[in-house]
Amino acid sequence: MNKKNKKHKKIGTRDNKFSSKRQTKQAQRIVTGIYRGTGKGYAFLTPDGGGEDLFIPGFALGGALNGDRVKAEVFEEGGRYEAHVIEVTQQTTIYVVGTYTVGKSGQAVIIPDDGKVCRLFVIESVSSECGKPHEGYKVVGLPLERDGDILYGKLIEVLGEPNVKNVDMLSVARTYGLEEEFPPEVQAAVHKVPFEISDKELEDREDFRDDIVVTVDAPDAKDLDDAICVKRKGNEYVLYVHIADVSHYVRENSPIDKEAFKRGTSVYFPGCVFPMLPRELSNGICSLNPRQDRLTLSCVMDIDSRGRVTSSRITKGVIRTVRRMDYDTVAAIVEGDDQTRAENEDVCEMLDAARELADILFNARLRNGSVEFDIPEPKITLDENGVCVNVELYKHKVSHMMIEEFMLAANRTVAETFDRLKVPFVYRVHENPPADKQQAFIEYLTTLGIDFKGGDSMDYSSLIEKVKNTPNERAVSRVALRTMAKAKYSTKDSGHFGLAIRHYCHFTSPIRRYPDLQDHRIISEYIARHGKGMKRYTAIAEEAAARSSVREQIALSAERNVIDLKKAEYMKAHIGEEFDGIVSSVTEWGVFVELPNCVEGLVRKEFMGTDPVFDEKRRMIFCEDKSWRIGDPVKVRCENVENNKVDFVLL
């Protein structure tokens, strides 16, 4: 591939505005949305406000890559609308990962794993730190220029042979710019952090070390950032939620803080993690490890028998957990397993009180209209070579519910406190469903004979309850979930629609989420300065909210990509086998079928009979005397697995 006499679009960091061949007439409007690449020299834009996808011609791609959020001008051309990208506002695909090969002309190229990013990546230079690639190796390219469906850039990393352990997950990680290691300046800063607590650090802290405090996590968790204690107080309860005081160790604008801000969140793949903080902190002095003194920010709440917080305080504390517990053990204790209770006699009374309080809090949320979706989650099991050998449903136990309720209560209490104090803060907000999606949902329900007018959280909660144990339960729940807006971070405490609460923030995971860490820093300074001089956090909180929202979406995309990859890897061993499943989604190109273990595959429309028709309004495909809609039970055979996608055929 020779790029002589070609006119290329510079990509650079892809966060600037780009020039392109422009229409002579004025743009009709500006839209934002998600860039959908095709690898065919053109692309589409899915607008944020809904409506049909807009065609993006090859000269107006604006340096965007598949999945990026972009701003574009909309023009009318020959009776149809097209979009011209003018700015990449949020990068999702940062690098191009694919297979190294040398073409007939002798030019080294990358065949991208994601064909929607580009058709070809031409290697024009090689990083001095890069190893030597061999034919068929997985490699990483940094795009610098583009020409339609071809990218030009630098080879920056050789990952290795595709069948070597973890190369597949590293490929996804590099696509989204995730790094395991930390820069030298961060590691140098870590070595200066004191890993023993001095007497001076305990001054002005409330001492909770005599309380029965426990952590409850998965058995393989290493970053323990929350601990709980519950005490009965007559007919009421006192809930203590102790959170690791990470901001005590991660100082504002330090190298560790800057890197944490850049990463925004820890990203979890099966069997590995790309941490926000160096492990010496996340697994060491910041982690609430058993029977060790640890510094905390603690939220103490008095809660009545109806689940109402009657008084609260947020204080700097010190704890020493009596036990590190896992979800299975706690569930066995509160459900009355005699042997487990005998082995953990010292914590049984506290955990029994915790179970009572959690039930009260959960029922109070339901009464207030919290929308409870039953969303199945897959549990991925890998062998010693990193190959997926099992996919099963992750079982949620009563212990999960207990910890979730306590964290929700703390997050809500902290948000309400700082909203009332009018201090700059980072909140977690979930807006009402977009009007167009809500209207489409109402029309869909009409086709099922269900009268629904939309409205507030209580209306949605009542609807989900109404269809429980009916043939429409799965369909209504899935479509309702897709109607919801995405939650995000904001400096405006505008409430959480799904939880049906007015005040909400993320306070409970500062080891793995930057917005929590930023709020901890604000809380600590408010306590230290008695509320004075807090206005300086206005811009800081705005920046943290915006950055955290972007990084969260990148993390979710990466995690979802890896889960799909491992599901597909698992199904390669089951080609030709038959399964029972349910229709999980209906599209113009076929139906997606989900198996009981959450594996999902596509039944292509062309294999569904003679002239199948897609009815978008009713979200169904029908053909002759057959029809398929969301929630329908079906029997399928696994026909093929290719490019991490599973193909089923109906039986």
N, C-alpha and C positions, 0 to 999 in steps of 0.2 A: 504494500500500500504506500503510495507516494503522495505526499501532501503538497507538492509543488503546484503552483497556479490555483490553489484552492483558497477560498476565503473562509476563515474560521472564526468562531465565536469564542472569545477568551472566557474562561470559567473562573480562574483564580480562586478566591475563597467563596464565591457564589453567594455573597451576602451584599453585593452592590447592585446598582441599577445597570441594565444592559441596553445598549442600542441595538436596533435591528432594522431591517427594511420596513418602513412605515407606510401605512395608508396615507394618501394625500388628504382624505376627508377626516373629519374629527371623530374621535372615539365616542360611542354612544354612552358608555358608562365604564366604571372601573369595578372589577369583581376580584374577590379573593377565593381561593379554593385549593384543592389538591391536584397536583400535576400527575397525570397518568401517562407514562411512557408506553410506546408500542414497539420500539426497536425497529421501526420501519420508516424512520425519517420524519415522522409527524407524531403528534400526541393529542391528548384530550385534557380538559380541565373540568373537574367536578366542583361546581360552585358551592360555597358554604351555605348559601341561602336555599339550596334545593334547585329543582328544575333539571332540564336536560344537560348532558355534558356538552361542552363547547369544543369545537375542533381547533387545534393549534397547528398552523402550517409549519413546515420545516424551517423557514427563515425566521420564525418568531418564538423559538423554544427558549431563548433567554438564558441559556446556561443551566436550566433546571434539570434535575434527574428524578427518576421515578419515585413518587411518594413525597416529594418536596411540597411545602405550602408556598403558594406564589400569589403575587398581585398581577393582574393582567388588564389590558384595555380590550374592550369588546367592539368589534366593527361588524357592519352588515356587508356581505359580499355575495352578490348574485342571489339574493333572496334567502341566504342563510347567514347565521352569525358565526364569527370565529374570534378567538382570543389570541392576543399577542402578549407574551410574558414580559413584564417590565421590571420585576423584582422578585428574587427568592427571599421570602421572609422567614422561612424555617427549613433548615436542611434536615433531611431524614437520611438519605443515602449520601454518605460523605466520601467513601471510597468505592472503587469498583473491584469486586472479587470474582475470580473466575479461573479458567484453565489456561495455562501457558502453552503456547504452540508457536512454531515457526512456519510461516506461509511459504508457498512456492517461490516467491520473490526473495526469500531470505529475511523478510521483515518479521520481527518478533511481535506477537499480538497476544491479547487476552480474550478468550471467548467467555463473556460474562455469564455468571450463574443465573442472574436475573436478566432475561432477554428483553425486559421492558426498559431497562436502563439504557442500553444501546445495542446495536448489532455487533459491534466490534470495538475493541480498545487497542489502539496502535501504540506500542511502546516506543517512545522517542528518546528516552534517557533512562538511566538506571542509577538509583541511589547508591552512594559509596558504601553505605552500611548494609546493603542488600546482599543476601547470599546468592549463589548461582542456581538458577532454576533449571529443571530438566523438563523435557516434553511430558505433558500431562500433569505437572505439579499444580497445586493451588497457589495462586499468587495474588498480590494486592497492588492495584494501580491507583495513583492520584490523578484525577482528570484535570487537565489544564486548558484544553481547547476542545471545541466540538465542531463537526460539520454534519448537520442533519443527524443520522443515526450512527455516526462514527465518532468516538472520543479519542483524543490524543493526550498523552501524558507520560508520567514517570512511574517506573516500576519501583516500589518502595519496600516490599517485603515478600519473602518466599515462605509460605506456610508449610509446604511439604506435600507428600503423596496424599491423595484424597482419602485413602482407606486407613490412614494412620490415626490413632486415637486422638479425638478432640479436634482434628483439623476441620471437620464440618462445622462445629460450633465456633471455632476461631474465625472461620470464613464469615459467619453471620456477624460476629462481634466486630470484625474489621469493616464490614459494610456500614455499620452504624457508628463507627469511630470509637468503639469501646476498648479500653486498655486495662490490662491486669496490673502492670507495674506503674510505679509512681516516679516522677522526675527526680533527679538527684537533689535538687534544692528542697523538695518535700521530705525526702528521706533524711536529709541533714537536719531539718527542723524537728522531725520526729525524735531524733536522738537527744534533743534538748528538753523534751517533755519529761517531767518528773513522774516516775512510775510507782512512787510511794507517797502516801498522803501524810502531810506534816500536821502537827498540832495547830499551827497557824491557820491552815486551810479549814479547820473545823470551827474556827471562831465564827460566831453569829449564824451558825447553822443549827437547825432543829435536829435533835438526836432521836432517831427512830430505831436504834440498834437493839432495843429490848423487845420490839414488836415481832410477831410471827409474820415475817415477810418472805414471800416466795416468788421465784420467776416460773413462768409456765411457757414452754416453747417446744418446738419439734426436737426430737432427740439429737439431730445432727446440727442444730443451730449453734453458732459460735458468737454471734453479736447479740448479747442479751441487753436490750435497752429499756425494758419495763418490768416492774415488779409490783405485786399487789398485797394488800392486807385488808381484811374486813372485820369490823367489830360490831357486835350487837349493842344497842343503846336503848334499852326498854323495847318499845315497839318499832324503833327506828334503827338505822345503821350508820356507821361511819366507814366510808370507803377511802382508802389511801392508795393513790396511784403514784408510784415513784418512778421517775424517768431519769436515765443517766444524764448527768450534767456535762454534756459534751462541750458546751461553749466555754466551760472553765479551762479546757485544755486546747481548744481550737480558737485561737484569738483572731479577732477581726483583722482582715487584710494580711494575715500571715501567709506564708507559702502553702500551708495545709488548707487554710480557709479558701484561698484562691483556687486551688485545685478542686476542692469540694464543690465550690460554686460552679466551676466549669463542668464537672460531672453531673451535679444536680441530684443524683440518686444512685444507689447501688442497683445493679442489674443482676438478676438471678436466672441462671441456666441450670438444667439438671446436672447436679454434681459439681457445679462451680459457681463462683460469684465474681463480678467485676465491681469491687467495693468503691464507695464514695470516699471513705477514709482509709488510710493505711491500716493494715491488720494489727500492728502493734497497739493502735488505739482502739479499733472496733472490736477486737477480740481480747484486748488487754485491759488497760486502766479504765477505759470508758465502759466496758462490759460489766454488767452486774453479776459477776461471778460468785458462786456460792461461798458463804462463810468468809467473805472478805469485805473490809470497809470500802464503801463506794459513795462518791458524792452524787447528789441527786437534785433535781427540781421536782418538788412533790406537790400534788394537788390533793387536798384533803377536803372531803365532801360529807356533810350531814344529809342523809336521804331519808325521807319519810316512807311510810308503808304503801304509798301510791306512786313511788318512784320520783318524787319531786325533790330537787336539791334545795334544802331550806337555808343552808349557809355553807360557805366554802372559804378556803384560803389557799394561796399558792406561795410556797416557801422553799428556801434553799435548805437541803437536809443532808443527812448522812445515814446510810442503812448498812445492815449486814444480813444478807438473806440467810435463812436457816436451812433452806433446801433448794436445789435446782430441780424443778419438776417438769414432766412432759405431759402432753395432752391425754395420752392413754391412762397414765397413772391417776391424774386428777379426775378423769371421767369415772374410773373404777371406784375411787374413794366416794364421790358424791352420789354414785348410783348404788352404794352399799355393798361392795365386794369385801367380804370379811377378811380375807387374807391381806389384801392391799391396805385396808384400814389398819390392820394390826401392825403392818410394816411401817406405817406412816402415822402412828398414833398422835404424835406431837402437833400435826397440822390439820387433823380431821375436823376439829371443832371450828377452826377458822374457815376451812373450805366449805363446811356445811352452811355457815352463815353467808359465805360468798355465793353459793348456789341459790339460796333463798333470795338474796338481793338481785342477782342476775335475772332471775325469773320475773321479779317485780319490774325491773328496768325494761326488759324485753316486752312485757305486756303493756307497759305504759307507752312505749314507742308505737306499738300496734294500734292502741286506742287513739293516738294522735295522728295516725294516717301514714306512718312509715311504709314505703312500698317494698315488700319483701319478695324478691325474685329467687326462685330455687335454681341457681345456676350451677350445673355440674362442673367439676374441675378434674382434669386428668392428673394422675400420679405416674410419673415416668420412672422406670427402673432400668439402669444401665448395668452392663456386665463390666468386668475388669478392663476390657478393651474399649469401653465407652459406647458400645453398641446397645441400642434399646432392645430389651428382651421382654418387657411387659409394659402395657398401658392399662391402668385400671382407674376406677373412680376414686377420688380422694374423699375419704369418709370424714364428714364433719361431726364432731362429738359435742356433747353438752359442754365440755371444757372449752371448746372453741367459742361457743356462744357466750360463756361467762367472761372470757378475756375481751372479746369484742365489745360487750356491753360496758365493761369498765373503761376501756379506752375511749369509747364514744362519749361516755359521761364526762371524762376528763377533758377531752377535746372541746366538748360543748361548753363546759364550765369556764375553761380558759378563754375561749373566744368571747363569751358573754362578758367576762370580766374586763377584757381589754377593749372591747367595743364601748363599754360603758365609760371607761377611763379616757376614751378618745385619744389613744396612743397609736401611732403608726404600727401596723401589724400585718402579717400575711395570713389571710383566711382561705379556707377551702370552700368553694362555692359550687353549687349545682343549680343551674338556671331551669326555669320551666321548659317543657318540651317546645321546640320551635313550632310556630303556628302551622306551617305547611305540613310538617310531619304529623302533627296532632290531627289535622283535618283528614289526611290520608288514612290515619289509624281509625278515625271515626267512620269513614266510608267503608273501610275494610270490615269493621265490626258489623256494619249494617248488612253486609253480604252474609254474615253468620247469623243474622236475626237478633243481634244484641244491640240494644239502645244505649248509646253512650254519648254524652255531650262534652266530654273532656273536663277541664277545670283544674282543681288543686290536687295535692298529694292524696287527700282522703278519697277523692273520686277514683283515682287509679288503684289505691289500696283496696277499696270496696269491690272494684271490678275483678282484681286478681282473686279475691276471696270468693266472689260470686261464681267464677268459672272453675273453681277447684273441684277435682274429681268428676269433671264433665269431659266429653270428647273434645271440647275446644280448649281445654286447659293449656296444653303445650303450645298450641298455635297462638293463643292470645298473649301468653306470657312472653313468648319470643318476639312477637311483633311489637308489643308494648315496650320491651327493653330497647329495641332498635329505634323507638320513637324518642327516647330520652336524649337530652343534651349531654355533652361530655362535661364531667366535673373539671374544674381548673382552680388555679390559685389567683387570688386577687387581694388588693388592699381594701376593698369594699366588702363589708360583712353583709352580703345580700342573701344569705340563707342557703339551705340545702334542700332542694325539692324532694329528692329520693328519700331522705331521712325525715322529712317533714319537720325540720327544726329551723329556727330563726338565726341561730348563731352556731358557727362551726369553724374549726381550724384543725391543722395537723400539729400536734404537740408531742405525740408519744413515740416518735421514731427518729430522734436526731442523729443516730449513728448511720442511718441509711437514707435519710431524706433531708435535703438542704432547707426547705421551708421550715421544718421543725427546728433545725439548728438556728436559723435566723430568729425565729420567735423566742427561742430560749435566750438568745443574746439580748433581745429587747427586754424580756422579763427580768433577767439578771440585772441589767442596767437600771431598769425602773426601780427595783428593790434597793440597789446600792445608792441611787441618787434621789430616792424618795420622789420619783416622778418628774424630776427637773431635767431640762435639756434633751427631751425626747424627740423634738421636731427634726433633728438631724437624720432620723431614721425614715423620714417620708420617702425620699428618693431611693434609699437602700432597700426598703420593703417593696417598692414598686419594681425595682430591678430583680429582686429575688423572686417575686411572684411570676414575672414574665419569663425569666430564665427557667424556673422550676417547672412551669407548665410545658415549655418546649421539651425539656429533657425527660419529663415523665412520658410524653407521647413517644419519644424515640425509644425509651426503655421498654414500653409496652409493645411497640412494633417488633423490637429485637427479640423479646421473650416469646411473643406469639410465633415469630418466624422459626425459632428453635424448637418450640413445642410441635409445630406442624412438621418440621424436618424429622424429628424423632418418631412422631406417629407414623410418618410415611416409611421410615426405616423399619419400624416394627412390622408394618403390613407387607413388606417385601417377602417375609417368611410365610405369608398367608395368602399368596396369590392362588386363585382357584378355589378357595374355601368359601362357604356360604354363611351368611350372617343375617340375623334379624336386626332391624333398625327402624328409625322413624325419619320422616322427611323433616329436615331442619330449616331448609330455605328453598325458595322457588325463584328461579331467575329465567331470563329469556333464553339462556343456553342450556337449561336443564334443571334438575333438582339435586340438592345436596342431601345426603343421607347420613345421619349420625348413628353410630353403633352405641351400645350400652356403656362402652368404656370411653366415650367421647371422641373416638376416631371418626373423622368425617371424610366422605368421598363424594365425587360428582357422578351422577348418572346423566350422560349427555342426551340432549333432547332428540337428536337424530336416531337414538337407539330406543326410543320410547314408543314406537309404533308408527303408523302411517299418518303423515302430516299433523304432528302434535302442535297445539296452539297454546301460546302463553297469554294468560289473562292477568294483566298487571294489577287491576283493581281488586280482584278476588285472590290474587297471589296464588294462582294455581295453573297447572298445565293439564289440558284435557285432549283426548284423542279417541275417536270412535266411541266406545261405551266405557272408557276408563278415564279417571281423573286423579291427580295427585295434588295435595295441598299440605301446608305445614302441619305437622303432628300426625299425619297418616302413618300407620305401621306398614312396613314393606320388608320383603326378603330380597337380599342382594348377594351377588358373588363378586369377590375382589378380582377384577379383570387385569389391572395393570397399575404399576407404581413408577412414575417417571417425573424427574425434576421436582421431587418432594411433593407430588400431588397424587392422590389416590383416585383411580377410576373404578366405579362399580357398574354392574349391569343388573337390571331388574330380573327377578325370576318369576 
